[in-house]
Amino acid sequence: MKTKITWNEGMQFEAVSDGNLVGMDAKAPIGKNKAMTPKELVAAGLGGCTAMDVIALLKKHKQAYEKFEVEVDVTSSTGRHPAVFTEALLTFQLTGPVDKDIYLDSVKLSQTKYCGVSEMLSKAFPIKYVVVLNGEAIGEGHADFGGQA
């Protein structure tokens, strides 16, 4: 995989990989806050990777979900530079007539076997998760890829 970063103006950059473009910017006053920051893109990559795993597994098991979201809440270090992520909490929220055990297993498999972004990042900081089905918390856990985290 090769990604090219190009400066536009101010603190605005574009990243292009395989023909797909994503903008980046810094928060004011350094930038104009017209796109996600690089750290926000890392958090989005974490959420997107695990969300794709879960949906693929739910589709494999022919589950009729109606709405699905993953909220990524990262905590950053304070009092040091550069600030780095120290913990992440993923909240998986799904509505629909889905089998609870299939849903729980799909999230667990993503966070222990399939999500490459979670595996990489869990080596740097803990990633915890909560699983919510139709407004009710039904499980929780943490990313664990064979004790390598």
MARKE-488651 format. One record per atom (N, C-alpha, C): residue number from 1; residue in three letters; x, y, z. Coordinates in steps of 0.2 Angstrom, whole numbers. Atoms other than C-alpha are relative to their C-alpha. Example, Ala and Ser with C-alpha at 12.3 -4.5 7.8 and 13.67 -1.06 7.14 Angstrom:
# MARKE-488651
<num: 1	residuo: ALA	X: 4	Y: -6	Z: 0>
<num: 1	residuo: ALA	X: 62	Y: -22	Z: 39>
<num: 1	residuo: ALA	X: 4	Y: 6	Z: 0>
<num: 2	residuo: SER	X: -4	Y: -6	Z: -1>
<num: 2	residuo: SER	X: 68	Y: -5	Z: 36>
<num: 2	residuo: SER	X: -4	Y: 5	Z: 3>
//
This chain:
# MARKE-488651
<num: 1	residuo: MET	X: 4	Y: -6	Z: 0>
<num: 1	residuo: MET	X: 0	Y: 0	Z: 0>
<num: 1	residuo: MET	X: 4	Y: 6	Z: 0>
<num: 2	residuo: LYS	X: -4	Y: -6	Z: 1>
<num: 2	residuo: LYS	X: 7	Y: 17	Z: -5>
<num: 2	residuo: LYS	X: -5	Y: 6	Z: 1>
<num: 3	residuo: THR	X: 4	Y: -6	Z: -1>
<num: 3	residuo: THR	X: -1	Y: 34	Z: 1>
<num: 3	residuo: THR	X: 4	Y: 6	Z: -2>
<num: 4	residuo: LYS	X: -4	Y: -7	Z: 2>
<num: 4	residuo: LYS	X: 4	Y: 51	Z: -6>
<num: 4	residuo: LYS	X: -4	Y: 5	Z: 4>
<num: 5	residuo: ILE	X: 3	Y: -5	Z: -4>
<num: 5	residuo: ILE	X: 1	Y: 66	Z: 5>
<num: 5	residuo: ILE	X: 3	Y: 7	Z: -4>
<num: 6	residuo: THR	X: -1	Y: -6	Z: 4>
<num: 6	residuo: THR	X: 0	Y: 83	Z: -4>
<num: 6	residuo: THR	X: -2	Y: 6	Z: 4>
<num: 7	residuo: TRP	X: 2	Y: -6	Z: -4>
<num: 7	residuo: TRP	X: 0	Y: 100	Z: 4>
<num: 7	residuo: TRP	X: -4	Y: 5	Z: -5>
<num: 8	residuo: ASN	X: 4	Y: -5	Z: 4>
<num: 8	residuo: ASN	X: -14	Y: 112	Z: -2>
<num: 8	residuo: ASN	X: 1	Y: 7	Z: 1>
<num: 9	residuo: GLU	X: -1	Y: -7	Z: -3>
<num: 9	residuo: GLU	X: -14	Y: 128	Z: 8>
<num: 9	residuo: GLU	X: 0	Y: 0	Z: 7>
<num: 10	residuo: GLY	X: 0	Y: 0	Z: -7>
<num: 10	residuo: GLY	X: -11	Y: 133	Z: 26>
<num: 10	residuo: GLY	X: 2	Y: -7	Z: 3>
<num: 11	residuo: MET	X: -1	Y: 7	Z: -3>
<num: 11	residuo: MET	X: -12	Y: 116	Z: 36>
<num: 11	residuo: MET	X: -4	Y: -5	Z: -3>
<num: 12	residuo: GLN	X: 4	Y: 4	Z: 4>
<num: 12	residuo: GLN	X: -23	Y: 108	Z: 23>
<num: 12	residuo: GLN	X: 4	Y: -5	Z: -5>
<num: 13	residuo: PHE	X: -3	Y: 5	Z: 4>
<num: 13	residuo: PHE	X: -17	Y: 92	Z: 15>
<num: 13	residuo: PHE	X: -5	Y: -5	Z: -3>
<num: 14	residuo: GLU	X: 4	Y: 5	Z: 3>
<num: 14	residuo: GLU	X: -24	Y: 78	Z: 4>
<num: 14	residuo: GLU	X: 4	Y: -6	Z: 0>
<num: 15	residuo: ALA	X: -3	Y: 6	Z: 0>
<num: 15	residuo: ALA	X: -20	Y: 60	Z: 6>
<num: 15	residuo: ALA	X: -3	Y: -4	Z: -6>
<num: 16	residuo: VAL	X: 3	Y: 4	Z: 6>
<num: 16	residuo: VAL	X: -22	Y: 49	Z: -10>
<num: 16	residuo: VAL	X: 3	Y: -7	Z: 1>
<num: 17	residuo: SER	X: -2	Y: 7	Z: 0>
<num: 17	residuo: SER	X: -21	Y: 30	Z: -9>
<num: 17	residuo: SER	X: -5	Y: -4	Z: -5>
<num: 18	residuo: ASP	X: 4	Y: 5	Z: 4>
<num: 18	residuo: ASP	X: -27	Y: 18	Z: -23>
<num: 18	residuo: ASP	X: -6	Y: 5	Z: -4>
<num: 19	residuo: GLY	X: 5	Y: -4	Z: 3>
<num: 19	residuo: GLY	X: -36	Y: 33	Z: -31>
<num: 19	residuo: GLY	X: -5	Y: 3	Z: 4>
<num: 20	residuo: ASN	X: 5	Y: -3	Z: -4>
<num: 20	residuo: ASN	X: -46	Y: 38	Z: -16>
<num: 20	residuo: ASN	X: 3	Y: 5	Z: 4>
<num: 21	residuo: LEU	X: -3	Y: -6	Z: -3>
<num: 21	residuo: LEU	X: -44	Y: 55	Z: -8>
<num: 21	residuo: LEU	X: -3	Y: 1	Z: 7>
<num: 22	residuo: VAL	X: 3	Y: -3	Z: -6>
<num: 22	residuo: VAL	X: -46	Y: 61	Z: 10>
<num: 22	residuo: VAL	X: 4	Y: 6	Z: 2>
<num: 23	residuo: GLY	X: -3	Y: -6	Z: -2>
<num: 23	residuo: GLY	X: -43	Y: 78	Z: 16>
<num: 23	residuo: GLY	X: 2	Y: 0	Z: 8>
<num: 24	residuo: MET	X: -2	Y: -1	Z: -7>
<num: 24	residuo: MET	X: -34	Y: 83	Z: 32>
<num: 24	residuo: MET	X: 1	Y: 7	Z: 2>
<num: 25	residuo: ASP	X: -2	Y: -7	Z: -2>
<num: 25	residuo: ASP	X: -32	Y: 99	Z: 42>
<num: 25	residuo: ASP	X: 1	Y: 0	Z: 7>
<num: 26	residuo: ALA	X: -2	Y: -1	Z: -7>
<num: 26	residuo: ALA	X: -27	Y: 106	Z: 59>
<num: 26	residuo: ALA	X: -6	Y: 4	Z: 3>
<num: 27	residuo: LYS	X: 5	Y: -5	Z: -3>
<num: 27	residuo: LYS	X: -39	Y: 114	Z: 72>
<num: 27	residuo: LYS	X: 3	Y: 7	Z: 0>
<num: 28	residuo: ALA	X: -2	Y: -8	Z: 0>
<num: 28	residuo: ALA	X: -39	Y: 133	Z: 73>
<num: 28	residuo: ALA	X: 3	Y: 0	Z: 7>
<num: 29	residuo: PRO	X: -2	Y: -5	Z: 5>
<num: 29	residuo: PRO	X: -29	Y: 143	Z: 76>
<num: 29	residuo: PRO	X: 5	Y: -2	Z: -5>
<num: 30	residuo: ILE	X: -5	Y: 2	Z: 5>
<num: 30	residuo: ILE	X: -16	Y: 133	Z: 67>
<num: 30	residuo: ILE	X: -3	Y: -1	Z: -7>
<num: 31	residuo: GLY	X: 4	Y: 1	Z: 6>
<num: 31	residuo: GLY	X: -28	Y: 127	Z: 54>
<num: 31	residuo: GLY	X: -6	Y: 3	Z: -1>
<num: 32	residuo: LYS	X: 7	Y: -3	Z: 1>
<num: 32	residuo: LYS	X: -45	Y: 130	Z: 48>
<num: 32	residuo: LYS	X: -6	Y: -5	Z: 2>
<num: 33	residuo: ASN	X: 5	Y: 5	Z: -2>
<num: 33	residuo: ASN	X: -54	Y: 114	Z: 54>
<num: 33	residuo: ASN	X: -4	Y: -2	Z: -5>
<num: 34	residuo: LYS	X: 4	Y: 2	Z: 5>
<num: 34	residuo: LYS	X: -60	Y: 110	Z: 37>
<num: 34	residuo: LYS	X: 0	Y: -7	Z: -2>
<num: 35	residuo: ALA	X: 0	Y: 8	Z: 1>
<num: 35	residuo: ALA	X: -56	Y: 91	Z: 38>
<num: 35	residuo: ALA	X: 2	Y: -3	Z: 7>
<num: 36	residuo: MET	X: -2	Y: 4	Z: -6>
<num: 36	residuo: MET	X: -52	Y: 78	Z: 51>
<num: 36	residuo: MET	X: 8	Y: 1	Z: 1>
<num: 37	residuo: THR	X: -7	Y: 0	Z: -1>
<num: 37	residuo: THR	X: -35	Y: 79	Z: 59>
<num: 37	residuo: THR	X: 3	Y: -7	Z: -1>
<num: 38	residuo: PRO	X: -3	Y: 6	Z: 1>
<num: 38	residuo: PRO	X: -23	Y: 65	Z: 57>
<num: 38	residuo: PRO	X: -2	Y: -5	Z: 6>
<num: 39	residuo: LYS	X: 2	Y: 4	Z: -5>
<num: 39	residuo: LYS	X: -27	Y: 58	Z: 74>
<num: 39	residuo: LYS	X: -7	Y: -2	Z: 0>
<num: 40	residuo: GLU	X: 7	Y: 2	Z: 1>
<num: 40	residuo: GLU	X: -46	Y: 59	Z: 71>
<num: 40	residuo: GLU	X: 0	Y: -5	Z: -6>
<num: 41	residuo: LEU	X: 0	Y: 5	Z: 5>
<num: 41	residuo: LEU	X: -42	Y: 49	Z: 55>
<num: 41	residuo: LEU	X: 2	Y: -7	Z: 3>
<num: 42	residuo: VAL	X: -2	Y: 6	Z: -3>
<num: 42	residuo: VAL	X: -33	Y: 36	Z: 65>
<num: 42	residuo: VAL	X: -6	Y: -3	Z: 4>
<num: 43	residuo: ALA	X: 6	Y: 3	Z: -4>
<num: 43	residuo: ALA	X: -49	Y: 34	Z: 77>
<num: 43	residuo: ALA	X: -5	Y: -2	Z: -5>
<num: 44	residuo: ALA	X: 5	Y: 2	Z: 5>
<num: 44	residuo: ALA	X: -60	Y: 34	Z: 61>
<num: 44	residuo: ALA	X: 2	Y: -7	Z: -3>
<num: 45	residuo: GLY	X: -3	Y: 6	Z: 3>
<num: 45	residuo: GLY	X: -49	Y: 20	Z: 54>
<num: 45	residuo: GLY	X: -2	Y: -6	Z: 5>
<num: 46	residuo: LEU	X: 1	Y: 5	Z: -5>
<num: 46	residuo: LEU	X: -51	Y: 10	Z: 70>
<num: 46	residuo: LEU	X: -8	Y: -2	Z: 0>
<num: 47	residuo: GLY	X: 7	Y: 1	Z: 0>
<num: 47	residuo: GLY	X: -70	Y: 12	Z: 70>
<num: 47	residuo: GLY	X: -2	Y: -3	Z: -7>
<num: 48	residuo: GLY	X: 2	Y: 2	Z: 7>
<num: 48	residuo: GLY	X: -72	Y: 9	Z: 51>
<num: 48	residuo: GLY	X: 2	Y: -7	Z: -1>
<num: 49	residuo: CYS	X: -3	Y: 7	Z: 0>
<num: 49	residuo: CYS	X: -61	Y: -7	Z: 52>
<num: 49	residuo: CYS	X: -4	Y: -5	Z: 3>
<num: 50	residuo: THR	X: 4	Y: 4	Z: -4>
<num: 50	residuo: THR	X: -71	Y: -15	Z: 66>
<num: 50	residuo: THR	X: -7	Y: 0	Z: -3>
<num: 51	residuo: ALA	X: 7	Y: -1	Z: 2>
<num: 51	residuo: ALA	X: -88	Y: -9	Z: 59>
<num: 51	residuo: ALA	X: 0	Y: -5	Z: -6>
<num: 52	residuo: MET	X: 0	Y: 4	Z: 6>
<num: 52	residuo: MET	X: -84	Y: -18	Z: 42>
<num: 52	residuo: MET	X: 0	Y: -7	Z: 2>
<num: 53	residuo: ASP	X: -1	Y: 7	Z: -2>
<num: 53	residuo: ASP	X: -79	Y: -34	Z: 51>
<num: 53	residuo: ASP	X: -7	Y: -2	Z: 2>
<num: 54	residuo: VAL	X: 6	Y: 2	Z: -3>
<num: 54	residuo: VAL	X: -95	Y: -34	Z: 61>
<num: 54	residuo: VAL	X: -6	Y: -1	Z: -5>
<num: 55	residuo: ILE	X: 6	Y: 0	Z: 5>
<num: 55	residuo: ILE	X: -107	Y: -30	Z: 46>
<num: 55	residuo: ILE	X: 1	Y: -6	Z: -4>
<num: 56	residuo: ALA	X: -1	Y: 5	Z: 5>
<num: 56	residuo: ALA	X: -98	Y: -43	Z: 35>
<num: 56	residuo: ALA	X: -2	Y: -7	Z: 4>
<num: 57	residuo: LEU	X: 2	Y: 6	Z: -4>
<num: 57	residuo: LEU	X: -101	Y: -57	Z: 49>
<num: 57	residuo: LEU	X: -7	Y: 0	Z: 1>
<num: 58	residuo: LEU	X: 7	Y: 0	Z: -1>
<num: 58	residuo: LEU	X: -119	Y: -51	Z: 52>
<num: 58	residuo: LEU	X: -3	Y: -2	Z: -7>
<num: 59	residuo: LYS	X: 2	Y: 2	Z: 7>
<num: 59	residuo: LYS	X: -122	Y: -53	Z: 33>
<num: 59	residuo: LYS	X: 1	Y: -7	Z: -1>
<num: 60	residuo: LYS	X: -1	Y: 7	Z: 1>
<num: 60	residuo: LYS	X: -114	Y: -70	Z: 33>
<num: 60	residuo: LYS	X: -5	Y: -4	Z: 3>
<num: 61	residuo: HIS	X: 5	Y: 4	Z: -4>
<num: 61	residuo: HIS	X: -126	Y: -76	Z: 46>
<num: 61	residuo: HIS	X: -7	Y: 3	Z: -1>
<num: 62	residuo: LYS	X: 7	Y: -2	Z: 2>
<num: 62	residuo: LYS	X: -141	Y: -67	Z: 37>
<num: 62	residuo: LYS	X: -4	Y: 3	Z: 5>
<num: 63	residuo: GLN	X: 3	Y: -3	Z: -5>
<num: 63	residuo: GLN	X: -145	Y: -56	Z: 51>
<num: 63	residuo: GLN	X: -3	Y: 7	Z: -3>
<num: 64	residuo: ALA	X: 4	Y: -6	Z: 2>
<num: 64	residuo: ALA	X: -158	Y: -42	Z: 48>
<num: 64	residuo: ALA	X: 1	Y: 6	Z: 4>
<num: 65	residuo: TYR	X: -1	Y: -6	Z: -4>
<num: 65	residuo: TYR	X: -150	Y: -27	Z: 56>
<num: 65	residuo: TYR	X: -3	Y: 6	Z: -4>
<num: 66	residuo: GLU	X: 4	Y: -6	Z: 2>
<num: 66	residuo: GLU	X: -159	Y: -10	Z: 54>
<num: 66	residuo: GLU	X: 5	Y: 6	Z: 0>
<num: 67	residuo: LYS	X: -4	Y: -6	Z: -1>
<num: 67	residuo: LYS	X: -146	Y: 3	Z: 60>
<num: 67	residuo: LYS	X: 6	Y: -3	Z: 4>
<num: 68	residuo: PHE	X: -6	Y: 3	Z: -3>
<num: 68	residuo: PHE	X: -128	Y: 0	Z: 65>
<num: 68	residuo: PHE	X: 5	Y: 6	Z: 1>
<num: 69	residuo: GLU	X: -5	Y: -6	Z: -1>
<num: 69	residuo: GLU	X: -115	Y: 13	Z: 73>
<num: 69	residuo: GLU	X: 5	Y: -3	Z: 4>
<num: 70	residuo: VAL	X: -6	Y: 1	Z: -5>
<num: 70	residuo: VAL	X: -98	Y: 12	Z: 81>
<num: 70	residuo: VAL	X: 2	Y: 7	Z: 2>
<num: 71	residuo: GLU	X: -2	Y: -6	Z: -3>
<num: 71	residuo: GLU	X: -94	Y: 26	Z: 92>
<num: 71	residuo: GLU	X: 7	Y: -1	Z: 3>
<num: 72	residuo: VAL	X: -7	Y: 1	Z: -2>
<num: 72	residuo: VAL	X: -75	Y: 28	Z: 95>
<num: 72	residuo: VAL	X: 2	Y: 6	Z: 5>
<num: 73	residuo: ASP	X: -2	Y: -5	Z: -5>
<num: 73	residuo: ASP	X: -70	Y: 37	Z: 111>
<num: 73	residuo: ASP	X: 7	Y: -1	Z: 2>
<num: 74	residuo: VAL	X: -7	Y: 1	Z: -2>
<num: 74	residuo: VAL	X: -51	Y: 40	Z: 113>
<num: 74	residuo: VAL	X: 2	Y: 5	Z: 5>
<num: 75	residuo: THR	X: -3	Y: -5	Z: -5>
<num: 75	residuo: THR	X: -42	Y: 47	Z: 128>
<num: 75	residuo: THR	X: 7	Y: 1	Z: -2>
<num: 76	residuo: SER	X: -7	Y: -2	Z: 2>
<num: 76	residuo: SER	X: -26	Y: 56	Z: 125>
<num: 76	residuo: SER	X: 4	Y: 2	Z: 6>
<num: 77	residuo: SER	X: -4	Y: -2	Z: -5>
<num: 77	residuo: SER	X: -12	Y: 59	Z: 136>
<num: 77	residuo: SER	X: 0	Y: 8	Z: 1>
<num: 78	residuo: THR	X: 0	Y: -7	Z: -2>
<num: 78	residuo: THR	X: -10	Y: 76	Z: 145>
<num: 78	residuo: THR	X: 6	Y: 2	Z: 3>
<num: 79	residuo: GLY	X: -7	Y: -2	Z: -4>
<num: 79	residuo: GLY	X: 5	Y: 86	Z: 151>
<num: 79	residuo: GLY	X: 6	Y: -2	Z: -4>
<num: 80	residuo: ARG	X: -6	Y: 2	Z: 4>
<num: 80	residuo: ARG	X: 16	Y: 80	Z: 137>
<num: 80	residuo: ARG	X: -1	Y: 1	Z: -7>
<num: 81	residuo: HIS	X: 0	Y: -1	Z: 8>
<num: 81	residuo: HIS	X: 21	Y: 83	Z: 119>
<num: 81	residuo: HIS	X: 4	Y: -5	Z: -3>
<num: 82	residuo: PRO	X: 7	Y: -1	Z: 3>
<num: 82	residuo: PRO	X: 16	Y: 75	Z: 108>
<num: 82	residuo: PRO	X: -5	Y: -4	Z: 4>
<num: 83	residuo: ALA	X: 6	Y: 3	Z: -3>
<num: 83	residuo: ALA	X: -1	Y: 70	Z: 115>
<num: 83	residuo: ALA	X: -1	Y: -7	Z: -4>
<num: 84	residuo: VAL	X: 1	Y: 7	Z: 4>
<num: 84	residuo: VAL	X: -4	Y: 51	Z: 111>
<num: 84	residuo: VAL	X: -6	Y: -3	Z: 3>
<num: 85	residuo: PHE	X: 6	Y: 4	Z: -3>
<num: 85	residuo: PHE	X: -19	Y: 40	Z: 113>
<num: 85	residuo: PHE	X: 2	Y: -5	Z: 6>
<num: 86	residuo: THR	X: -2	Y: 4	Z: -6>
<num: 86	residuo: THR	X: -19	Y: 31	Z: 130>
<num: 86	residuo: THR	X: -5	Y: -5	Z: 1>
<num: 87	residuo: GLU	X: 6	Y: 5	Z: 0>
<num: 87	residuo: GLU	X: -36	Y: 21	Z: 128>
<num: 87	residuo: GLU	X: -5	Y: 2	Z: -5>
<num: 88	residuo: ALA	X: 6	Y: -1	Z: 4>
<num: 88	residuo: ALA	X: -50	Y: 19	Z: 117>
<num: 88	residuo: ALA	X: -6	Y: -5	Z: 2>
<num: 89	residuo: LEU	X: 6	Y: 3	Z: -1>
<num: 89	residuo: LEU	X: -68	Y: 14	Z: 120>
<num: 89	residuo: LEU	X: -4	Y: -1	Z: -6>
<num: 90	residuo: LEU	X: 4	Y: 1	Z: 5>
<num: 90	residuo: LEU	X: -78	Y: 7	Z: 106>
<num: 90	residuo: LEU	X: -7	Y: -2	Z: 2>
<num: 91	residuo: THR	X: 7	Y: 1	Z: -2>
<num: 91	residuo: THR	X: -97	Y: 7	Z: 108>
<num: 91	residuo: THR	X: -4	Y: -2	Z: -7>
<num: 92	residuo: PHE	X: 4	Y: 3	Z: 6>
<num: 92	residuo: PHE	X: -106	Y: -5	Z: 95>
<num: 92	residuo: PHE	X: -7	Y: 1	Z: 2>
<num: 93	residuo: GLN	X: 7	Y: -1	Z: -1>
<num: 93	residuo: GLN	X: -124	Y: 0	Z: 94>
<num: 93	residuo: GLN	X: -4	Y: -2	Z: -7>
<num: 94	residuo: LEU	X: 4	Y: 3	Z: 6>
<num: 94	residuo: LEU	X: -136	Y: -10	Z: 83>
<num: 94	residuo: LEU	X: -7	Y: 0	Z: 2>
<num: 95	residuo: THR	X: 7	Y: 1	Z: -1>
<num: 95	residuo: THR	X: -155	Y: -10	Z: 81>
<num: 95	residuo: THR	X: -2	Y: -5	Z: -5>
<num: 96	residuo: GLY	X: 3	Y: 5	Z: 5>
<num: 96	residuo: GLY	X: -165	Y: -24	Z: 73>
<num: 96	residuo: GLY	X: -1	Y: -7	Z: 3>
<num: 97	residuo: PRO	X: 1	Y: 7	Z: -2>
<num: 97	residuo: PRO	X: -171	Y: -42	Z: 75>
<num: 97	residuo: PRO	X: 6	Y: -4	Z: -1>
<num: 98	residuo: VAL	X: -7	Y: 4	Z: 1>
<num: 98	residuo: VAL	X: -153	Y: -49	Z: 77>
<num: 98	residuo: VAL	X: 1	Y: -5	Z: 6>
<num: 99	residuo: ASP	X: -2	Y: 5	Z: -5>
<num: 99	residuo: ASP	X: -148	Y: -64	Z: 86>
<num: 99	residuo: ASP	X: 6	Y: 2	Z: 5>
<num: 100	residuo: LYS	X: -5	Y: -3	Z: -5>
<num: 100	residuo: LYS	X: -139	Y: -58	Z: 102>
<num: 100	residuo: LYS	X: 7	Y: -4	Z: 0>
<num: 101	residuo: ASP	X: -6	Y: 4	Z: 0>
<num: 101	residuo: ASP	X: -126	Y: -72	Z: 102>
<num: 101	residuo: ASP	X: 4	Y: 1	Z: -7>
<num: 102	residuo: ILE	X: -4	Y: -2	Z: 7>
<num: 102	residuo: ILE	X: -121	Y: -69	Z: 83>
<num: 102	residuo: ILE	X: 3	Y: 7	Z: 0>
<num: 103	residuo: TYR	X: -2	Y: -7	Z: 0>
<num: 103	residuo: TYR	X: -120	Y: -51	Z: 86>
<num: 103	residuo: TYR	X: 6	Y: 1	Z: 5>
<num: 104	residuo: LEU	X: -5	Y: 0	Z: -5>
<num: 104	residuo: LEU	X: -109	Y: -53	Z: 102>
<num: 104	residuo: LEU	X: 7	Y: -4	Z: -3>
<num: 105	residuo: ASP	X: -6	Y: 4	Z: 3>
<num: 105	residuo: ASP	X: -98	Y: -66	Z: 93>
<num: 105	residuo: ASP	X: 3	Y: 4	Z: -6>
<num: 106	residuo: SER	X: -3	Y: -4	Z: 5>
<num: 106	residuo: SER	X: -96	Y: -55	Z: 78>
<num: 106	residuo: SER	X: 5	Y: 6	Z: 2>
<num: 107	residuo: VAL	X: -4	Y: -6	Z: -3>
<num: 107	residuo: VAL	X: -89	Y: -40	Z: 88>
<num: 107	residuo: VAL	X: 6	Y: -4	Z: 3>
<num: 108	residuo: LYS	X: -6	Y: 3	Z: -3>
<num: 108	residuo: LYS	X: -78	Y: -52	Z: 98>
<num: 108	residuo: LYS	X: 5	Y: -3	Z: -5>
<num: 109	residuo: LEU	X: -4	Y: 2	Z: 5>
<num: 109	residuo: LEU	X: -71	Y: -60	Z: 82>
<num: 109	residuo: LEU	X: 4	Y: 6	Z: -3>
<num: 110	residuo: SER	X: -4	Y: -5	Z: 3>
<num: 110	residuo: SER	X: -67	Y: -43	Z: 75>
<num: 110	residuo: SER	X: 5	Y: 3	Z: 5>
<num: 111	residuo: GLN	X: -5	Y: -3	Z: -5>
<num: 111	residuo: GLN	X: -58	Y: -38	Z: 91>
<num: 111	residuo: GLN	X: 5	Y: -5	Z: 3>
<num: 112	residuo: THR	X: -5	Y: 5	Z: -2>
<num: 112	residuo: THR	X: -48	Y: -54	Z: 93>
<num: 112	residuo: THR	X: 3	Y: -4	Z: -6>
<num: 113	residuo: LYS	X: -3	Y: 3	Z: 6>
<num: 113	residuo: LYS	X: -45	Y: -60	Z: 75>
<num: 113	residuo: LYS	X: 0	Y: 4	Z: -6>
<num: 114	residuo: TYR	X: 0	Y: -3	Z: 6>
<num: 114	residuo: TYR	X: -50	Y: -49	Z: 61>
<num: 114	residuo: TYR	X: 2	Y: 7	Z: -1>
<num: 115	residuo: CYS	X: -1	Y: -7	Z: 1>
<num: 115	residuo: CYS	X: -48	Y: -31	Z: 63>
<num: 115	residuo: CYS	X: 8	Y: 2	Z: 1>
<num: 116	residuo: GLY	X: -7	Y: -1	Z: 0>
<num: 116	residuo: GLY	X: -30	Y: -27	Z: 58>
<num: 116	residuo: GLY	X: 2	Y: 7	Z: 4>
<num: 117	residuo: VAL	X: -2	Y: -6	Z: -3>
<num: 117	residuo: VAL	X: -31	Y: -9	Z: 64>
<num: 117	residuo: VAL	X: -1	Y: 0	Z: 8>
<num: 118	residuo: SER	X: 1	Y: 1	Z: -8>
<num: 118	residuo: SER	X: -37	Y: -14	Z: 82>
<num: 118	residuo: SER	X: 6	Y: -4	Z: 2>
<num: 119	residuo: GLU	X: -6	Y: 4	Z: -2>
<num: 119	residuo: GLU	X: -22	Y: -27	Z: 82>
<num: 119	residuo: GLU	X: 6	Y: 5	Z: 1>
<num: 120	residuo: MET	X: -5	Y: -5	Z: 0>
<num: 120	residuo: MET	X: -10	Y: -13	Z: 78>
<num: 120	residuo: MET	X: 0	Y: 4	Z: 5>
<num: 121	residuo: LEU	X: 0	Y: -5	Z: -5>
<num: 121	residuo: LEU	X: -16	Y: 0	Z: 89>
<num: 121	residuo: LEU	X: 0	Y: -3	Z: 7>
<num: 122	residuo: SER	X: 0	Y: 3	Z: -7>
<num: 122	residuo: SER	X: -19	Y: -12	Z: 104>
<num: 122	residuo: SER	X: 7	Y: -2	Z: 3>
<num: 123	residuo: LYS	X: -7	Y: 1	Z: -3>
<num: 123	residuo: LYS	X: 0	Y: -14	Z: 105>
<num: 123	residuo: LYS	X: 2	Y: 6	Z: 3>
<num: 124	residuo: ALA	X: -2	Y: -6	Z: -2>
<num: 124	residuo: ALA	X: 1	Y: 4	Z: 109>
<num: 124	residuo: ALA	X: -5	Y: 3	Z: 6>
<num: 125	residuo: PHE	X: 4	Y: -2	Z: -6>
<num: 125	residuo: PHE	X: -14	Y: 7	Z: 121>
<num: 125	residuo: PHE	X: -6	Y: -5	Z: 0>
<num: 126	residuo: PRO	X: 5	Y: 5	Z: 0>
<num: 126	residuo: PRO	X: -29	Y: -4	Z: 127>
<num: 126	residuo: PRO	X: -6	Y: 3	Z: -3>
<num: 127	residuo: ILE	X: 6	Y: -1	Z: 3>
<num: 127	residuo: ILE	X: -45	Y: -5	Z: 117>
<num: 127	residuo: ILE	X: -5	Y: -4	Z: 3>
<num: 128	residuo: LYS	X: 6	Y: 4	Z: -3>
<num: 128	residuo: LYS	X: -61	Y: -9	Z: 126>
<num: 128	residuo: LYS	X: -6	Y: 1	Z: -4>
<num: 129	residuo: TYR	X: 6	Y: -1	Z: 4>
<num: 129	residuo: TYR	X: -78	Y: -11	Z: 119>
<num: 129	residuo: TYR	X: -6	Y: -2	Z: 4>
<num: 130	residuo: VAL	X: 7	Y: 1	Z: -3>
<num: 130	residuo: VAL	X: -97	Y: -11	Z: 124>
<num: 130	residuo: VAL	X: -4	Y: -2	Z: -6>
<num: 131	residuo: VAL	X: 5	Y: 2	Z: 5>
<num: 131	residuo: VAL	X: -110	Y: -20	Z: 114>
<num: 131	residuo: VAL	X: -7	Y: 1	Z: 2>
<num: 132	residuo: VAL	X: 7	Y: -2	Z: -1>
<num: 132	residuo: VAL	X: -128	Y: -13	Z: 113>
<num: 132	residuo: VAL	X: -4	Y: -2	Z: -5>
<num: 133	residuo: LEU	X: 4	Y: 2	Z: 5>
<num: 133	residuo: LEU	X: -142	Y: -21	Z: 105>
<num: 133	residuo: LEU	X: -7	Y: 3	Z: 2>
<num: 134	residuo: ASN	X: 7	Y: -3	Z: -2>
<num: 134	residuo: ASN	X: -159	Y: -12	Z: 104>
<num: 134	residuo: ASN	X: 0	Y: 4	Z: 6>
<num: 135	residuo: GLY	X: 0	Y: -5	Z: -6>
<num: 135	residuo: GLY	X: -154	Y: 1	Z: 117>
<num: 135	residuo: GLY	X: 2	Y: -4	Z: 7>
<num: 136	residuo: GLU	X: -2	Y: 4	Z: -6>
<num: 136	residuo: GLU	X: -148	Y: -13	Z: 130>
<num: 136	residuo: GLU	X: 7	Y: -2	Z: -1>
<num: 137	residuo: ALA	X: -7	Y: 2	Z: 0>
<num: 137	residuo: ALA	X: -130	Y: -16	Z: 134>
<num: 137	residuo: ALA	X: 0	Y: -8	Z: 1>
<num: 138	residuo: ILE	X: 0	Y: 8	Z: 0>
<num: 138	residuo: ILE	X: -127	Y: -35	Z: 131>
<num: 138	residuo: ILE	X: 6	Y: -3	Z: 1>
<num: 139	residuo: GLY	X: -6	Y: 3	Z: -1>
<num: 139	residuo: GLY	X: -109	Y: -37	Z: 133>
<num: 139	residuo: GLY	X: 6	Y: 5	Z: -1>
<num: 140	residuo: GLU	X: -6	Y: -4	Z: 0>
<num: 140	residuo: GLU	X: -91	Y: -30	Z: 134>
<num: 140	residuo: GLU	X: 6	Y: -4	Z: 0>
<num: 141	residuo: GLY	X: -7	Y: 3	Z: 0>
<num: 141	residuo: GLY	X: -73	Y: -34	Z: 132>
<num: 141	residuo: GLY	X: 5	Y: 4	Z: -2>
<num: 142	residuo: HIS	X: -6	Y: -4	Z: 3>
<num: 142	residuo: HIS	X: -56	Y: -29	Z: 125>
<num: 142	residuo: HIS	X: 3	Y: -3	Z: -5>
<num: 143	residuo: ALA	X: -4	Y: 3	Z: 6>
<num: 143	residuo: ALA	X: -46	Y: -31	Z: 110>
<num: 143	residuo: ALA	X: 6	Y: -4	Z: 3>
<num: 144	residuo: ASP	X: -5	Y: 4	Z: -2>
<num: 144	residuo: ASP	X: -35	Y: -46	Z: 112>
<num: 144	residuo: ASP	X: 2	Y: -5	Z: -5>
<num: 145	residuo: PHE	X: -3	Y: 4	Z: 6>
<num: 145	residuo: PHE	X: -25	Y: -54	Z: 98>
<num: 145	residuo: PHE	X: 5	Y: -5	Z: 2>
<num: 146	residuo: GLY	X: -5	Y: 6	Z: -2>
<num: 146	residuo: GLY	X: -17	Y: -69	Z: 106>
<num: 146	residuo: GLY	X: 5	Y: 3	Z: 5>
<num: 147	residuo: GLY	X: -5	Y: -3	Z: -5>
<num: 147	residuo: GLY	X: -9	Y: -59	Z: 120>
<num: 147	residuo: GLY	X: 5	Y: 4	Z: -2>
<num: 148	residuo: GLN	X: -5	Y: -4	Z: 2>
<num: 148	residuo: GLN	X: 1	Y: -49	Z: 109>
<num: 148	residuo: GLN	X: -1	Y: 8	Z: 1>
<num: 149	residuo: ALA	X: 1	Y: -7	Z: -1>
<num: 149	residuo: ALA	X: -7	Y: -33	Z: 114>
<num: 149	residuo: ALA	X: 3	Y: 3	Z: 7>
//
